Amino acid sequence: MTSYAGKILRVDLGSKTYRLEPLNLEWARDYYGGKGLGYRYLASLIDGDTDPLSPQCPLVLMTGVSAGTVVPCSGKLAVITKSPATGTVLDCSIGGSFGSILKYAGYDGVIFTGRAQKPVYVYINDGKVEFRDAEGLWGKGASDTEMAIREELGARPPVLAIGPAGENLVPMACITSEFYRQAGRGGVGAVMGSKNLKAVAVNGTGKVNVPGISAFMADLKRLVKEDVLTDSNLWAQTDGTPALVEATNSAGILPTRNFQEGTFEAFENLTSSTLKGHRVGKKACHSCPLACGNYVEVNQARVEGPEYETLALVGSNCGISDLEAVVAFNAACDDLGLDTISAGGAMAFAMELAERGVHDLGFRFGDTTKYLEAPGLIARGEGIGAELGKGVKHLAEKYGGAEYAMHVKGLEFPAYEPRGSWGMGLAYATSDRGACHMRAWPVGDEALGNVNPFTIEGKAQLVIDGQHKNSIKFSLVLCDFWGSSNFETMAAVASGCLGRAITAQEMEKAGERIWNLGRLLNVKAGFRREHDVLPARVHDDPMPSGSAQGQVIPRDEFERMLSEYYSLRGWDHQGVPTASKLEGLGIDKDVAK
Ligand code: SF4
């Protein structure tokens, strides 16, 4: 007995048919679930040329071994596909309860392929799968869609839904669940839209079997007390991610006016203490004692958050100090189905283009008037919104300004300025889905910790360790905010759920295997060293003020750090995993060739 449901649901939207197949236990043994297992299924379904928006490109929903159990912070679901924004592999983690309920319905994962002729939503109701007409929902925001589905089904099943941005194939479109939770990055919402799939709802009444449940429960109680509800994690409960605004501003790495600066003169308008004055409720994902979700209401706009990334990218990075405007922008993005990080990045780049006289798209730093119109224009692909929605890389190719176009591989920078955290620069450059803060987070040790942020020494290993840890963490589908979890705690969780002794070393090796599989898929799509780069601003423009004043990451230092990273990984000079490395990790020969 294990906690796997033992079944994968395959749904072909083109023919409106579905079938069940047994979970591939060999793959599950090596990749566990979530991100890793999703990558393994993806590897069997795509090649380097697969168009992310084609019917052939799969959209994979994958649970983890702990989904549906009482393991803390296990209420996440992994969404895996190929990114329309970058052409890389793409996995996102979404909170709420969809993953747990999917497991109760009897599935470890769902794989959607094909394209429905007309808009549909899929209702997975235990063993039954229904294709329901969604023509009346097309054009609706994610929240109205979720409400309408709840009304139609007469229940409150968790729903994954897209807004108009996903329908219009905007490469920064996200998937929303339970009104305020997002699988945000890389255009997962556009992949769903390309399949004419407006939403997925799930109802599950079964249970998850956990072997040796009594011994496991005692272990979990200890873990919750000693490792989850501890000072190092409780910030998530009391403040949530907005706590980072003050910390990053003080470290000089709060993106400001398109990463021209690392401190924002009006940062106090965006801090956790300011937000607490507008807090109207709390929320937790399934089985989470941390409950980081904070509902905030400012005038008519209500959001969960705004999260740190949104406060920074949509706020300081656009020079916007008006909290009401930031919350309104955030609420519009949530409902329209837009990633706030990429939308904020594109807006800030457009603002700098205008202020430098390169091209005027009508936006200015600090000006909220046109700014508040932007989410609607982007999501509907109207006017200048059609250009903004294609992201910073596209804008730079069309209008100029590549040297300050803050993206990697076409994915906009998250909210940590790499000149004040050199390891973060390497983490962005080598991330499997483009610039991302959730693959490795060396900034926690650098600018916010005790490691010198302005050196390359030790950074390659720091980034590798983080990438392995998060790869297995997102494969067990545990929340990132259980920050103190490590290979030992993850081994304890996996052992308890699977009923066999799993060591911390096995967890670490699985993390490395998953990371290499992602790289391999990206190599097959043509990615090499020349793509593991940072924008010129990071190398050429010294930080003008703050704790990182005067800093750049010198090009030669960056190249040395990258070479060391490849070498420690056992990859060649181009960043291609060697055959012996792949063999040592046990990556199947048919994928490795
Ligand atoms: S910490 Fe927050 S995002 Fe993470 S599982 Fe708990 S409620 Fe969800």
Boltz pocket constraint, residues with backbone or C-beta under 6 A from the ligand:
constraints:
  - pocket:
      binder: B
      contacts: [[A, 73], [A, 74], [A, 75], [A, 76], [A, 95], [A, 96], [A, 236], [A, 283], [A, 284], [A, 285], [A, 286], [A, 288], [A, 289], [A, 290], [A, 291], [A, 292], [A, 293], [A, 479], [A, 480], [A, 481], [A, 482]]
      max_distance: 6.0
